[in-house]
């Protein structure tokens, strides 16, 4: 087919992993990890890496965890992460972008800049991400700390943190300050809908994730290349301690990693001019980016309308059905994001095609906001080896707050816009649950989690007021109630609330 010369194509992908117990461990900074991945992606184009780097007009980076909060990074950092990487590979892009937080970012950025290429606003774009959390932890108690500080200056389009999409003063005051507890609320809400007991649901989560570990064990870029059995994942013990109910450690994204990833996307015209072989070209056939309603507003906490609609729309733009997808990589920081897509589009959790190409965040590794850039890299490699087939990447951010999807294939295809704006309007217009901020009186537990990472084991509750059915947040250290939440099943249990200093505190109702 005759392609518009502005058609975007993915032409290079690169990954890098450094384990602290590897021979030759060098304690690389986030900049250095990303640089290794970018060099690999430039080489992967099959063209002259230096020429491709020099032709890049845009470098766009995913914000790493060490610069996700307004406090100094523990080992220092670059004042311009994106340009530090660009300079190391001989690039001087006209535009450098640092994206907001959110695991949807890699796919959203790729869709955004593919669209800009199609519109003629960009020609050669490099996307990059990295995390050196394992090195940060390794040096936390040592005196021989490296200094990763760099002052490079230059233009940078810093899009900010973006925390307003995920948390408020109210949610922070009630303990929703980490992903495990946030997603624990969602998985327990799903368990409530299914009517499953605690043990049965934990087994279901382990059955979902055990096959992911088998993929991770074969992936040379994996941070934890170890096969985990269903029984091992489900059994709570010294090596698999509880993090936040319902998750023991082996069901939680592994954020202590040293990983980098990169993708090069350019116009067909640029690919031809730079001599990129067509055997390297992979096309973005379908895409969609959607946002869920704010967490406490959602009518049902056990589903994701945004994820379901994004997958459905991306497939529609690609002009294929779910049964025509050959490979999947569904964001798997915890079981709920995977279950939510499976529930929403009718994909079996044990589909023989598998649900990951990397090995999933708990086993391959969860490099912060950049995980799905690894998923895209794996999908591109796979699509090159499977001409005419399709690979789907599902990328999730926040508390199931943002969902971005890409459908990839080596089959040539024109750039097609998606209908995300109209779909977003429908999600925004869905019914919302009324909330009450300060609660005194009786209520019922709608869903819950337990924080085992605090000095005092603390229950986190989403509940409904008896008086009017409005939703509230609460915390509890009440011995009887925490025992029920840790060792029993508190779903639907009635509780007594007392508000003090803006915090709702729950206790078991006297029997």
Legacy VTK file of the C-alpha trace (Angstrom):
# vtk DataFile Version 3.0
C-alpha trace
ASCII
DATASET POLYDATA
POINTS 511 float
0.000 0.000 0.000
1.066 3.576 -0.649
1.883 5.167 2.689
1.756 8.835 3.529
5.420 9.768 4.139
4.357 11.208 7.515
3.033 7.833 8.713
4.655 7.046 12.105
6.586 3.808 12.509
8.376 2.330 15.520
11.852 1.485 14.263
14.007 0.861 17.322
13.625 -0.509 20.846
16.107 -1.036 23.650
16.180 -2.359 27.199
18.769 -2.602 29.934
18.825 -4.218 33.373
21.538 -4.060 36.046
21.246 -6.336 39.067
23.280 -5.493 42.154
24.493 -9.105 42.442
25.669 -9.262 38.812
29.358 -9.420 37.977
30.420 -5.988 36.840
27.686 -4.132 38.725
28.470 -0.439 38.228
25.804 1.373 40.262
24.494 3.310 37.288
22.360 6.394 37.751
18.907 6.708 36.215
20.509 8.763 33.438
23.081 6.050 32.751
20.480 3.269 32.739
18.341 5.175 30.261
21.405 5.938 28.147
22.197 2.232 27.824
18.630 1.600 26.658
18.674 4.492 24.181
21.950 3.283 22.693
20.411 -0.153 22.257
17.306 1.347 20.627
19.387 3.440 18.211
21.390 0.363 17.218
18.178 -1.642 16.884
17.026 0.618 14.032
19.567 -1.059 11.752
20.695 2.374 10.588
23.675 4.495 11.645
22.997 5.146 15.376
24.781 8.477 15.289
22.774 9.675 12.321
19.492 8.650 13.964
20.454 10.402 17.209
21.432 13.564 15.342
18.112 13.518 13.454
16.010 13.308 16.617
13.988 16.472 17.080
12.295 15.284 20.294
13.350 13.312 23.361
10.540 12.511 25.816
11.195 10.923 29.208
9.114 9.194 31.861
9.537 10.771 35.290
11.470 8.409 37.550
10.518 7.894 41.200
13.520 9.799 42.581
12.202 13.019 41.017
8.504 12.342 41.647
8.456 14.230 44.921
9.664 17.768 45.680
12.523 16.627 47.927
16.188 16.163 46.971
16.985 12.760 45.404
18.993 10.665 47.883
22.035 10.343 45.592
21.495 13.492 43.574
20.133 13.679 40.055
20.340 15.600 36.818
18.573 18.942 36.597
17.445 17.848 33.117
17.127 14.056 32.987
16.038 14.025 29.350
18.867 16.203 28.013
21.449 14.376 30.111
20.546 11.200 28.230
20.311 12.943 24.855
23.753 14.493 25.260
25.351 11.138 26.059
24.191 9.668 22.733
25.159 12.678 20.632
21.703 14.175 20.298
20.623 17.784 20.714
16.849 17.709 20.238
14.896 20.895 19.724
12.368 19.653 22.268
12.801 17.767 25.542
9.730 16.610 27.472
9.391 15.180 30.986
6.033 13.445 31.415
3.794 13.418 34.494
3.656 10.407 36.789
1.509 7.481 35.700
2.179 4.000 34.369
0.029 4.806 31.346
2.676 7.333 30.302
4.751 5.189 27.896
1.815 4.272 25.674
0.220 7.704 25.993
3.480 9.374 24.960
3.953 7.041 22.032
0.413 7.700 20.820
0.844 11.447 21.325
4.099 11.713 19.391
3.014 9.282 16.700
0.120 11.664 16.155
2.484 14.640 16.071
4.618 12.877 13.476
1.513 12.176 11.390
0.567 15.855 11.645
4.039 16.949 10.545
4.909 18.507 13.923
7.754 16.065 14.618
9.818 13.639 12.585
12.130 11.575 14.807
11.219 11.001 18.454
13.014 9.063 21.192
11.047 7.921 24.250
12.984 6.842 27.322
12.565 5.773 30.919
14.538 4.269 33.780
14.639 3.521 37.490
17.622 2.852 39.755
15.633 2.020 42.880
17.704 -1.056 43.640
20.907 1.007 43.673
19.271 3.706 45.795
18.343 1.084 48.364
21.777 -0.575 48.186
23.561 2.645 49.105
20.992 3.881 51.639
23.043 2.824 54.670
26.527 3.111 53.201
29.163 5.806 53.458
30.597 5.345 49.934
27.569 6.800 48.190
27.951 7.894 44.552
26.850 11.387 43.560
24.558 11.429 40.522
24.159 15.204 40.452
24.389 16.777 36.979
23.859 20.350 35.850
23.129 20.404 32.127
20.395 23.031 31.851
18.711 23.613 28.515
15.092 23.601 27.422
12.766 21.186 29.196
8.997 20.934 28.981
8.311 19.689 32.500
4.683 18.591 32.657
4.657 18.479 36.440
3.916 15.724 38.898
0.221 15.198 38.225
-0.638 13.981 41.726
-3.963 15.801 41.575
-5.320 12.939 39.486
-4.578 10.368 42.171
-4.819 11.819 45.650
-6.260 14.591 47.781
-5.649 15.862 51.278
-8.611 13.744 52.377
-7.313 10.471 50.889
-3.797 11.074 52.207
-5.146 11.717 55.717
-6.875 8.346 55.551
-3.816 6.322 54.562
-4.201 6.054 50.776
-0.565 6.974 50.200
0.795 3.869 48.493
-0.211 1.747 45.544
-0.609 -1.557 47.488
-3.284 -0.177 49.810
-5.028 1.657 46.969
-5.246 -1.425 44.771
-6.062 -3.592 47.769
-9.306 -1.642 48.060
-10.098 -2.410 44.419
-9.288 -6.120 44.592
-11.347 -6.543 47.766
-14.232 -4.724 46.082
-14.003 -7.206 43.229
-13.924 -10.084 45.713
-17.103 -8.722 47.260
-18.841 -8.710 43.867
-17.759 -12.278 43.153
-18.744 -13.480 46.619
-15.421 -15.242 47.183
-13.757 -15.862 50.517
-10.314 -14.492 51.362
-8.453 -17.767 50.735
-10.221 -18.533 47.467
-9.555 -15.065 46.112
-5.889 -15.202 47.062
-5.632 -18.478 45.182
-7.284 -16.867 42.161
-4.762 -14.018 42.264
-1.888 -16.497 42.517
-3.273 -18.507 39.592
-3.390 -15.319 37.541
0.199 -14.303 38.337
2.106 -17.607 38.466
2.236 -17.872 34.634
3.683 -14.344 34.496
6.648 -15.488 36.577
7.330 -18.242 34.046
7.716 -15.588 31.341
9.934 -13.458 33.600
12.206 -16.419 34.287
13.059 -16.598 30.571
13.472 -12.858 30.012
17.125 -11.703 30.091
16.021 -8.220 31.210
14.034 -9.513 34.184
14.903 -8.297 37.674
13.715 -11.528 39.299
14.006 -14.394 36.795
12.475 -17.034 39.058
9.463 -19.267 38.442
6.896 -18.948 41.235
4.230 -21.589 41.845
0.626 -20.843 42.737
1.179 -22.275 46.196
4.312 -20.182 46.723
2.594 -16.946 45.711
-0.480 -17.631 47.844
1.299 -18.787 51.013
2.047 -15.992 53.479
5.313 -16.433 55.373
8.745 -14.985 56.087
9.667 -14.853 52.409
6.240 -13.684 51.336
5.105 -11.283 54.023
1.905 -9.300 53.854
2.328 -5.811 52.384
-1.264 -4.554 52.270
-4.325 -6.738 52.319
-4.980 -8.789 50.191
-1.402 -8.809 48.886
1.615 -10.700 50.120
4.923 -9.576 48.621
4.816 -11.841 45.557
1.622 -10.161 44.345
3.112 -6.658 44.503
5.018 -4.756 41.802
8.777 -5.013 42.311
9.927 -1.386 42.409
13.451 -2.107 43.667
14.958 -2.452 40.184
17.672 -0.986 37.977
16.112 -0.889 34.525
16.041 1.323 31.449
14.019 1.264 28.249
13.725 3.278 25.057
11.733 3.434 21.825
12.518 5.271 18.589
9.543 6.308 16.447
9.799 8.315 13.234
8.022 9.116 9.998
8.221 6.794 7.026
10.043 9.565 5.169
12.682 9.845 7.902
13.064 6.068 8.087
13.748 5.910 4.378
16.100 8.869 4.457
18.092 7.437 7.377
18.229 3.974 5.854
16.160 2.083 8.416
15.340 -1.323 6.865
11.604 -1.939 6.479
12.086 -5.191 8.384
12.461 -3.007 11.505
9.223 -1.073 10.992
6.246 -1.715 13.276
3.035 0.284 13.019
0.663 1.534 15.685
-2.617 0.213 14.276
-4.912 1.154 17.162
-4.772 3.298 20.266
-6.900 4.938 22.955
-6.321 6.971 26.138
-9.025 7.289 28.776
-9.420 8.444 32.368
-11.612 6.936 35.065
-13.702 9.074 37.376
-12.018 10.123 40.657
-11.602 7.128 42.933
-14.271 7.921 45.542
-16.809 9.069 42.925
-16.956 5.738 41.086
-20.289 3.966 41.297
-18.557 0.582 41.276
-15.037 0.167 42.624
-14.783 -3.383 41.279
-14.644 -2.484 37.566
-12.738 -0.173 35.233
-14.841 1.488 32.561
-11.802 3.381 31.260
-9.687 0.252 30.750
-12.528 -1.655 29.111
-13.403 1.199 26.771
-9.749 1.880 25.908
-9.088 -1.728 24.906
-12.331 -1.881 22.936
-11.617 1.401 21.125
-8.010 0.522 20.290
-9.157 -2.749 18.738
-11.856 -0.921 16.788
-9.354 1.618 15.436
-7.110 -1.279 14.408
-10.079 -2.966 12.759
-9.624 -6.289 14.557
-11.338 -8.307 17.243
-9.962 -9.587 20.524
-9.549 -13.067 19.040
-7.159 -11.672 16.412
-4.646 -10.437 19.001
-1.617 -12.711 19.134
0.122 -11.242 22.182
-0.862 -9.202 25.206
0.994 -7.254 27.823
-1.504 -6.058 30.407
-0.255 -3.796 33.175
0.138 -6.014 36.227
1.282 -3.967 39.215
-1.324 -5.949 41.170
-3.959 -8.466 40.091
-6.826 -5.970 39.807
-5.657 -4.161 36.639
-5.367 -7.494 34.839
-8.653 -8.822 36.195
-10.407 -5.562 35.280
-9.454 -5.879 31.610
-10.288 -9.584 31.541
-13.675 -8.954 33.157
-14.434 -5.996 30.921
-13.623 -7.429 27.495
-14.259 -11.130 28.088
-10.637 -12.291 28.119
-10.040 -15.435 30.157
-7.428 -14.990 32.915
-5.857 -18.253 31.741
-6.018 -17.434 28.013
-3.417 -19.633 26.295
-1.955 -16.606 24.500
-0.695 -15.343 27.856
-1.156 -11.908 29.368
2.446 -10.640 29.399
5.546 -10.559 27.232
7.867 -9.130 29.875
6.925 -11.293 32.858
4.862 -8.728 34.761
5.719 -6.065 37.310
6.195 -8.327 40.376
8.696 -10.578 38.561
10.118 -8.829 35.494
10.216 -5.616 37.479
8.154 -2.512 38.004
10.406 0.388 36.955
8.079 3.134 38.089
6.287 5.024 35.371
8.278 3.390 32.573
7.278 -0.287 32.848
5.082 -0.265 29.751
7.951 1.067 27.639
9.490 -2.367 28.238
6.164 -3.922 27.246
6.162 -1.923 24.011
9.759 -2.967 23.331
8.914 -6.640 23.811
5.822 -6.298 21.629
7.747 -4.624 18.798
10.356 -7.393 18.811
7.616 -10.011 18.820
5.688 -8.387 15.967
8.782 -8.265 13.791
9.083 -12.029 14.154
5.369 -12.635 13.545
4.464 -10.781 10.344
0.795 -9.931 10.001
-0.041 -10.604 13.641
-1.078 -8.104 16.314
0.190 -7.319 19.797
-1.739 -5.329 22.413
-0.201 -3.290 25.227
-2.389 -2.067 28.097
-0.800 0.599 30.314
-2.321 1.759 33.597
-1.687 4.761 35.826
-2.814 5.984 39.237
-5.546 4.150 41.143
-6.775 2.587 37.918
-7.126 6.256 36.969
-5.713 6.395 33.434
-5.560 3.638 30.844
-3.719 3.765 27.528
-3.732 1.026 24.899
-1.701 0.388 21.768
-2.161 -2.274 19.097
0.979 -3.055 17.080
1.739 -4.967 13.890
4.368 -5.118 11.157
1.578 -4.897 8.584
1.684 -1.423 7.001
-1.196 0.807 8.081
-2.020 4.511 7.840
-2.257 6.650 10.964
-5.821 6.651 12.248
-7.255 8.946 14.943
-9.204 7.393 17.811
-12.500 8.331 19.426
-11.180 8.791 22.957
-12.714 12.263 23.392
-16.276 11.024 22.866
-15.682 7.977 25.044
-14.227 10.175 27.781
-17.378 12.271 27.808
-19.432 9.106 28.405
-17.224 8.028 31.304
-17.390 11.500 32.837
-21.195 11.408 32.578
-21.570 8.110 34.422
-23.417 8.174 37.768
-21.349 9.209 40.765
-21.579 8.243 44.416
-22.262 10.985 46.920
-19.649 11.301 49.636
-19.534 12.517 53.215
-16.190 13.804 54.433
-16.677 13.773 58.227
-18.670 10.913 59.685
-20.000 10.282 63.177
-22.269 7.309 63.640
-22.754 3.816 62.206
-21.724 2.630 58.775
-20.889 -0.447 56.731
-17.609 -1.596 55.180
-17.828 -1.493 51.379
-14.196 -2.480 50.820
-10.978 -2.387 52.810
-7.267 -2.985 53.067
-4.807 -3.358 55.949
-1.451 -1.595 56.090
1.258 -3.843 57.472
3.983 -1.315 56.611
3.072 1.136 59.389
4.418 0.945 62.949
0.914 0.031 64.093
-1.091 -2.292 61.875
-3.866 -0.107 60.500
-7.076 -0.870 58.656
-8.133 1.365 55.753
-11.843 1.434 54.996
-14.138 2.627 52.246
-17.596 2.569 53.761
-21.188 3.685 53.434
-23.085 5.700 56.029
-26.166 4.046 57.450
-27.944 7.415 57.423
-27.895 8.067 53.684
-25.678 5.547 51.891
-23.006 8.136 51.148
-19.411 6.963 50.861
-16.613 7.796 53.301
-13.031 6.898 54.135
-11.919 5.751 57.573
-8.923 4.296 59.380
-8.842 1.982 62.351
-6.421 0.612 64.925
-9.255 -0.889 66.993
-7.982 -4.321 68.058
-11.198 -6.195 67.357
-11.797 -4.590 63.986
-8.165 -4.887 62.820
-8.202 -8.562 63.801
-11.319 -9.087 61.681
-9.759 -7.233 58.761
-6.449 -9.136 59.018
-7.664 -12.635 59.789
-11.341 -12.713 58.866
-13.651 -11.148 56.320
-14.978 -7.674 57.166
-16.847 -7.043 53.886
-20.303 -5.806 54.816
-19.450 -5.536 58.528
-21.104 -2.710 60.452
-18.819 -0.238 62.213
-19.011 2.827 64.407
-17.386 6.055 63.149
-16.032 9.021 65.034
-14.491 12.026 63.308
-11.596 13.848 64.965
-9.285 16.422 63.378
-10.702 15.620 59.946
-10.004 11.899 60.201
-12.766 9.288 60.443
-11.813 6.577 62.900
-13.668 3.250 62.922
-14.281 0.694 65.639
-16.242 -2.521 65.787
-19.824 -2.071 66.863
-20.495 -3.523 70.305
-22.125 -6.906 70.080
LINES 1 512
511 0 1 2 3 4 5 6 7 8 9 10 11 12 13 14 15 16 17 18 19 20 21 22 23 24 25 26 27 28 29 30 31 32 33 34 35 36 37 38 39 40 41 42 43 44 45 46 47 48 49 50 51 52 53 54 55 56 57 58 59 60 61 62 63 64 65 66 67 68 69 70 71 72 73 74 75 76 77 78 79 80 81 82 83 84 85 86 87 88 89 90 91 92 93 94 95 96 97 98 99 100 101 102 103 104 105 106 107 108 109 110 111 112 113 114 115 116 117 118 119 120 121 122 123 124 125 126 127 128 129 130 131 132 133 134 135 136 137 138 139 140 141 142 143 144 145 146 147 148 149 150 151 152 153 154 155 156 157 158 159 160 161 162 163 164 165 166 167 168 169 170 171 172 173 174 175 176 177 178 179 180 181 182 183 184 185 186 187 188 189 190 191 192 193 194 195 196 197 198 199 200 201 202 203 204 205 206 207 208 209 210 211 212 213 214 215 216 217 218 219 220 221 222 223 224 225 226 227 228 229 230 231 232 233 234 235 236 237 238 239 240 241 242 243 244 245 246 247 248 249 250 251 252 253 254 255 256 257 258 259 260 261 262 263 264 265 266 267 268 269 270 271 272 273 274 275 276 277 278 279 280 281 282 283 284 285 286 287 288 289 290 291 292 293 294 295 296 297 298 299 300 301 302 303 304 305 306 307 308 309 310 311 312 313 314 315 316 317 318 319 320 321 322 323 324 325 326 327 328 329 330 331 332 333 334 335 336 337 338 339 340 341 342 343 344 345 346 347 348 349 350 351 352 353 354 355 356 357 358 359 360 361 362 363 364 365 366 367 368 369 370 371 372 373 374 375 376 377 378 379 380 381 382 383 384 385 386 387 388 389 390 391 392 393 394 395 396 397 398 399 400 401 402 403 404 405 406 407 408 409 410 411 412 413 414 415 416 417 418 419 420 421 422 423 424 425 426 427 428 429 430 431 432 433 434 435 436 437 438 439 440 441 442 443 444 445 446 447 448 449 450 451 452 453 454 455 456 457 458 459 460 461 462 463 464 465 466 467 468 469 470 471 472 473 474 475 476 477 478 479 480 481 482 483 484 485 486 487 488 489 490 491 492 493 494 495 496 497 498 499 500 501 502 503 504 505 506 507 508 509 510
